[in-house]
Amino acid sequence: MGIPYKVIDKYIDYHYGYTKDSNGKYTLSSEEYKKIYQNEIDIFNNAINKTKIIVNMINRFNIACLTIGPKKRNLNDDSKNCKDKYLICVRWNFIRESIIEFKSKN
């Protein structure tokens, strides 16, 4: 879709919560990551918030109230499904509320 790899790398770092210290990589919660690296997140957001990319995403996912993110970040590597951190999911976080609101209007 024309997103540069260096911008995609910024998303991947956020997706997994990667940060680097003198001993190598370790992970942060999404809240911690945002506090430290919000400017990196902004670079990614600015890259994907272009009309052409949004239209391509709408065509692909039928976007309504959807967000994109890891299936599970698994910060402590204690999940039975540790591979879930490698899956990017498009999700509707408040689908129940949206359905109730839709039904009440119709």
C-alpha positions in Angstrom: 0.0 0.0 0.0 3.0 2.3 -0.2 4.0 2.5 3.5 7.8 2.6 3.8 9.4 -0.3 5.7 11.0 2.1 8.2 7.5 3.2 9.1 6.2 -0.4 9.3 9.2 -1.1 11.7 7.9 1.6 14.0 4.5 -0.2 14.1 6.1 -3.6 14.7 8.1 -2.1 17.6 4.8 -0.8 19.1 2.9 -4.0 18.2 5.4 -6.1 20.3 6.2 -3.4 22.8 9.9 -3.6 21.9 12.4 -1.1 23.3 16.1 -1.4 23.5 18.4 -1.2 26.5 22.1 -1.9 27.0 21.3 -5.7 27.2 19.2 -5.9 24.1 15.5 -5.8 23.5 12.8 -6.1 26.2 9.1 -5.4 26.1 6.9 -2.7 27.6 3.1 -2.5 28.1 1.3 -0.5 25.5 0.8 2.3 28.1 4.5 2.4 28.9 5.5 2.3 25.3 3.2 5.2 24.5 4.7 7.4 27.2 8.2 6.9 25.9 7.7 6.5 22.2 4.6 8.5 21.3 6.5 10.4 18.6 7.3 7.0 16.8 3.6 6.1 17.0 2.7 9.5 15.5 5.0 8.9 12.6 3.2 5.6 11.8 -0.2 7.2 12.3 0.6 10.0 9.9 1.8 7.5 7.3 -1.4 5.4 7.4 -3.8 8.3 7.7 -3.7 9.1 4.0 -6.9 8.9 1.9 -5.5 6.2 -0.5 -4.4 3.9 2.3 -7.7 4.4 4.3 -9.7 3.6 1.2 -7.7 0.5 0.6 -8.2 -0.6 4.2 -11.9 0.0 3.9 -12.1 -2.1 0.8 -10.1 -4.9 2.5 -11.6 -4.9 6.0 -15.1 -3.2 5.7 -14.0 -0.8 8.5 -16.6 0.5 10.9 -15.5 0.9 14.5 -12.4 -1.3 14.0 -8.9 -1.0 15.4 -5.7 -2.9 14.5 -3.4 -4.5 17.0 -1.7 -7.7 18.2 -3.9 -10.6 19.1 -2.1 -10.8 22.5 1.1 -9.0 23.5 2.2 -11.7 26.0 4.7 -9.5 27.8 5.7 -12.2 30.3 5.9 -15.1 27.8 3.4 -17.0 30.0 0.6 -17.5 27.4 -0.4 -21.0 26.2 -0.6 -19.4 22.8 2.7 -17.5 22.7 2.5 -17.3 18.9 -0.5 -14.9 19.3 1.9 -11.9 19.6 2.9 -12.5 16.0 -0.7 -12.1 14.7 -2.2 -8.7 13.8 -5.9 -8.5 14.3 -8.5 -6.1 13.1 -11.1 -5.9 15.9 -14.2 -4.1 16.9 -13.7 -3.3 20.6 -17.3 -2.3 21.5 -19.4 -4.4 19.1 -22.0 -5.1 21.7 -22.6 -1.4 22.5 -22.6 -0.6 18.8 -25.3 -3.3 18.1 -27.4 -2.0 21.0 -27.1 1.6 19.7 -28.0 0.5 16.2 -31.0 -1.5 17.3 -32.3 1.4 19.4 -32.1 3.8 16.4 -34.0 1.4 14.2 
